Amino acid sequence: MKVEGYEMSKNLYNIIHKQVAHASIEELIDKLEYSSTKKGLKSFESFLSHKTLHSWLSSGHYDFKYSAIDFYIKLAEVLNISREDVSSELERYKLYKHELDKFSDAYIFVNTNFKRTTEPIHALAICGSQRRLEIEKALLVFKSEAEIFSIISTQIKTHFKQTQGDIGIWGNVVNYVFHLSEQTYLFDTNGKLIENIPIDEPKVSLVL
């Protein structure tokens, strides 16, 4: 099942979202058979605050009547959305989540070959995030290896340009290490993949 572009606006979740936004919430609460209007309102407020199905189903929502997925299924039923369409959407969500989870630990390490001399530990701890670049994981989903490396390359080039190759207490940037699952890939400061193969690299950590 192809789900490329899954998070784009024209999916069933957004259709339901818009219907709810223009409906009588009180009537929907009654049709969902909530015993407490206050509890129902709170659940709908939470639902409307989530802009994607992934965000809603990952929220851990539970109001002692519906879990996030049960709320979604029942709401779709009340809005006369076909069960087949809902099932297809949930299957796409599951596949999307499965792919997204592959990148849960992905990040870029900014390597400066730092060696501590007189720098205070607390200062290094405060500045630790400067050596780790977080990645917008959704950009990597359903991408080929070449496309993933291109996205990482662009982020590296942007970071190097913005910092001018200097990240303060850590010193000058030497290269970047892209961590993906248990593999690491080395990029130079121009965003070029130095070797198109996984590279063994010891875990970088602050030694006290």
URZI-V880697 format. One record per residue. PHI is phi in whole degrees, 0 to 359 (NA if undefined). Layout:
phi:PHI
phi:PHI
This chain:
phi:NA
phi:277
phi:231
phi:301
phi:77
phi:306
phi:277
phi:292
phi:291
phi:270
phi:241
phi:300
phi:303
phi:291
phi:297
phi:297
phi:303
phi:292
phi:297
phi:296
phi:298
phi:252
phi:260
phi:278
phi:297
phi:298
phi:293
phi:295
phi:301
phi:295
phi:290
phi:276
phi:62
phi:284
phi:280
phi:235
phi:298
phi:299
phi:294
phi:297
phi:301
phi:298
phi:292
phi:291
phi:298
phi:296
phi:301
phi:291
phi:282
phi:261
phi:269
phi:227
phi:297
phi:300
phi:297
phi:294
phi:289
phi:269
phi:285
phi:76
phi:301
phi:203
phi:248
phi:73
phi:232
phi:231
phi:279
phi:302
phi:289
phi:294
phi:299
phi:297
phi:295
phi:293
phi:298
phi:299
phi:297
phi:297
phi:273
phi:65
phi:276
phi:297
phi:299
phi:297
phi:295
phi:294
phi:298
phi:296
phi:296
phi:292
phi:294
phi:296
phi:299
phi:299
phi:292
phi:299
phi:298
phi:300
phi:290
phi:297
phi:298
phi:296
phi:250
phi:301
phi:256
phi:285
phi:198
phi:244
phi:266
phi:268
phi:266
phi:238
phi:54
phi:295
phi:232
phi:289
phi:236
phi:249
phi:294
phi:292
phi:302
phi:297
phi:292
phi:295
phi:294
phi:297
phi:267
phi:303
phi:293
phi:293
phi:265
phi:232
phi:259
phi:281
phi:244
phi:285
phi:300
phi:299
phi:291
phi:267
phi:294
phi:61
phi:258
phi:286
phi:302
phi:297
phi:292
phi:298
phi:297
phi:294
phi:296
phi:296
phi:301
phi:297
phi:295
phi:295
phi:298
phi:296
phi:297
phi:296
phi:292
phi:293
phi:268
phi:57
phi:76
phi:231
phi:246
phi:63
phi:300
phi:276
phi:99
phi:274
phi:291
phi:262
phi:195
phi:232
phi:240
phi:270
phi:262
phi:221
phi:57
phi:256
phi:248
phi:230
phi:230
phi:264
phi:240
phi:276
phi:287
phi:266
phi:79
phi:267
phi:291
phi:291
phi:224
phi:273
phi:219
phi:299
phi:240
phi:289
phi:216
phi:293
phi:297
phi:274
phi:214
phi:278
phi:269
phi:276
